[in-house]
Amino acid sequence: FCSYSISKMREPCKKEPIPAQFVEIGAMQAGQRIDNYLLSRLKGVPRSLVYRIVRSGEVRVNKGRIKAGYRLQAGDSVRIPPLRLSEEGAPSQPGGQFLERIQSSVLYEDDELLILNKPAGIAVHGGSGVSHGVIEALRALRPEAPFLELVHRLDRDTSGCLMIAKQRETLLNLHKLLREGGVTKHYLALVKGRWRGKGRIIDAALRKNLLESGERRVKVSEEGKEAQSVFEPVTLYKECSLMQIQLMQGRTHQIRVHAAHAGHPIAGDSKYGDPDFNRYMKGLGLKRMFLHARSVACQLSSGRKVHVTAPLGEDLQAMLKRLDEGRTQ
């Protein structure tokens, strides 16, 4: 980083601009969204800036304007405009304690894939007021890694198994497996009320909506995308139930919306939950949403089978212990 001039009358010095680049997309990059491609190529550039240069048309594919969701094709010519970051606008780097926390959360790693137990309260990537998340921390921890990309996402308040691809081929293969049901994901959730009967499938299409405030919400709608979740009771308490949930798809907020739709909103869910129930659970010591990505299983293209389980956080374990003690009193 460059330093500020001693004189207050002078502006801070600027970083040298990243010159305009013309890149031809190869087979390994084909299928990737242009926004994700730019974020991985322009490491350290704020996400907001990437979306701005795409919207403004400064990024061109085959000399034409595109949207952030455009998927690259082999042979595409991508123009990346010149960028200049001032010292004041330079992105902050993840702190040492943050990096240590992410490193200690790694559960599994090989030459293709990394899986960590994402802590609750940490975003998977920077943006929307968050300077950095899991992916930025991993790139800082492994500067020699040529490729690190999120395979899927978890909500900020959700803990548990998060997959990061270390090869472009692995990313494409896992995305294909996710679409075709080749990745098995199980979650644990504490929900309102005593679950009646055995397990059942919640089959309700979901549609994303953007409110005037800019908040993103998901609701059950016949016009939405297909979504099924398998809910199975694990432990029944007086006022709530511990459930294991398997996702058949991975729609945004799928478990949270399906749980509320079934009349059993998740404890601590401020967006789709029950405010009175949340206050009651908070009084028992619950300080965050009780949703945990417990396990993930898949078979990589190399033939290697991966099955990883993420232990429940100490805070959620303590909550279950208090509930268990209440059952015996």
Buried (B, 14 or more C-beta within 10 A) or exposed (E): EEEEEEEEEEEEEEBEEBEEEEBEBEEBBBBBBBBBBBBBBBEEBBBEBBBEBBEEEBBBBEEEEBEBEBEBBEEBEBBBBEBEBEBEEBBEBBEEEBBEBBEEBBBBEEEBBBBBBBBBEBBBBBBEEBBBBBBBBBBBBBEEEEBBBBBBBBBBBBBBBBBBBBBBBBBBBBBEBBEEEEBBBBBBBBBBBEBEEEBBEBEBBBBBEEEEEEEEBBBBEEEBBEBBBBBEBBBBBEBBBBBBBBBBBBBBBBBBBBBBBBEBBBBBBEBBBBEEBBEBBEEEEBEBBBBBBBBBBBBBBEEEEBEBBBEBBEBBEEBBEEBEEEEEE
